Amino acid sequence: MEYLMLGMLALSILLIIVSMFLKDPHKEVRDDLDEFSLQQMQEIYQIKKKLAVLEEELLVYEDLQPSFVPKKKQIHAILKNQVISLAQQGLTTEQIARQSSLSTSEVNSILQELG
């Protein structure tokens, strides 16, 4: 029994020593993964820097642009005449707007122009 225990102890010590000298099978995969992670972080950092520069340029560009004020939409005389005739027929501004495909504010402005 003693020989068996000593043999097992010697075998375990031998296996421990051998395992120290064996190559780790997953070391290469871990190294590749670490390298890939570092590469991805560097690319993300560069993209963030470029994005910050673009945002800054966009803000500068917006500051240089004059603020756009839309001109009042020109309404054709035929539409004005249609609005006038529909108003004379007694239709409401909503009905006139629907039939003339204008907004109610445009219909009101046409009617106010006439007095």
C-alpha positions as CSV (number, residue, x, y, z in Angstrom):
1,M,0.0,0.0,0.0
2,E,2.9,2.3,0.8
3,Y,4.4,1.7,-2.6
4,L,1.2,2.6,-4.3
5,M,0.9,5.9,-2.4
6,L,4.5,6.8,-3.1
7,G,4.0,5.9,-6.8
8,M,0.9,8.0,-7.1
9,L,2.7,10.9,-5.3
10,A,5.7,10.6,-7.7
11,L,3.4,10.4,-10.7
12,S,1.5,13.6,-9.6
13,I,4.7,15.5,-9.1
14,L,6.0,14.4,-12.5
15,L,2.7,15.5,-14.1
16,I,2.9,18.9,-12.5
17,I,6.4,19.4,-13.7
18,V,5.5,18.3,-17.3
19,S,2.5,20.6,-17.3
20,M,4.7,23.5,-16.5
21,F,6.8,23.0,-19.7
22,L,3.8,22.2,-22.0
23,K,2.6,25.0,-24.3
24,D,-0.7,26.5,-23.4
25,P,-3.1,25.6,-26.2
26,H,-5.3,28.7,-25.7
27,K,-2.5,31.3,-25.3
28,E,-2.4,32.1,-29.0
29,V,-6.2,32.6,-29.2
30,R,-6.1,34.8,-26.1
31,D,-3.2,36.9,-27.6
32,D,-5.1,37.3,-30.9
33,L,-8.3,38.3,-29.0
34,D,-6.3,40.9,-27.0
35,E,-4.7,42.3,-30.1
36,F,-8.1,42.5,-31.9
37,S,-9.6,44.2,-28.9
38,L,-6.9,46.8,-28.8
39,Q,-7.2,47.4,-32.6
40,Q,-11.0,47.9,-32.2
41,M,-10.5,50.4,-29.4
42,Q,-8.0,52.4,-31.5
43,E,-10.4,52.5,-34.4
44,I,-13.3,53.6,-32.3
45,Y,-11.1,56.3,-30.8
46,Q,-10.1,57.5,-34.2
47,I,-13.8,57.5,-35.4
48,K,-14.8,59.5,-32.4
49,K,-12.1,62.1,-33.0
50,K,-13.2,62.4,-36.7
51,L,-16.8,62.7,-35.6
52,A,-16.0,65.5,-33.2
53,V,-14.1,67.4,-35.9
54,L,-17.1,67.0,-38.3
55,E,-19.5,68.1,-35.6
56,E,-17.4,71.2,-34.9
57,E,-17.2,72.0,-38.7
58,L,-20.9,71.6,-39.0
59,L,-21.5,74.0,-36.1
60,V,-19.1,76.5,-37.6
61,Y,-20.8,76.1,-41.0
62,E,-24.3,76.6,-39.4
63,D,-23.0,79.8,-37.7
64,L,-21.8,81.2,-41.1
65,Q,-25.1,80.5,-42.8
66,P,-27.7,83.2,-42.7
67,S,-30.9,82.1,-41.0
68,F,-33.4,81.0,-43.7
69,V,-36.6,82.9,-43.6
70,P,-39.1,81.4,-46.0
71,K,-40.9,83.9,-48.2
72,K,-44.6,84.1,-48.2
73,K,-46.0,81.7,-50.8
74,Q,-47.3,83.5,-53.8
75,I,-50.9,82.7,-54.5
76,H,-52.1,82.7,-58.1
77,A,-54.8,85.1,-59.1
78,I,-57.1,82.3,-60.2
79,L,-57.0,80.8,-56.7
80,K,-57.7,84.2,-55.2
81,N,-60.8,84.6,-57.5
82,Q,-61.9,81.1,-56.5
83,V,-61.6,81.9,-52.8
84,I,-63.6,85.2,-53.3
85,S,-66.4,83.4,-55.2
86,L,-66.6,80.6,-52.7
87,A,-66.7,83.2,-49.9
88,Q,-69.5,85.1,-51.7
89,Q,-71.4,81.8,-51.9
90,G,-71.3,81.7,-48.1
91,L,-68.9,78.8,-47.5
92,T,-66.8,78.7,-44.3
93,T,-63.0,79.2,-44.5
94,E,-62.4,75.5,-43.8
95,Q,-64.6,74.5,-46.7
96,I,-62.9,77.1,-49.0
97,A,-59.5,75.8,-47.8
98,R,-60.5,72.2,-48.7
99,Q,-61.8,73.1,-52.1
100,S,-59.0,75.4,-53.1
101,S,-56.3,73.2,-51.5
102,L,-55.0,76.2,-49.5
103,S,-54.5,76.4,-45.7
104,T,-57.1,78.3,-43.7
105,S,-54.6,80.9,-42.8
106,E,-54.0,81.5,-46.6
107,V,-57.7,81.8,-47.2
108,N,-58.0,84.2,-44.3
109,S,-55.2,86.4,-45.6
110,I,-56.8,86.5,-49.1
111,L,-60.1,87.5,-47.6
112,Q,-58.4,90.2,-45.4
113,E,-56.7,91.6,-48.5
114,L,-60.1,92.3,-50.0
115,G,-61.4,94.1,-47.0
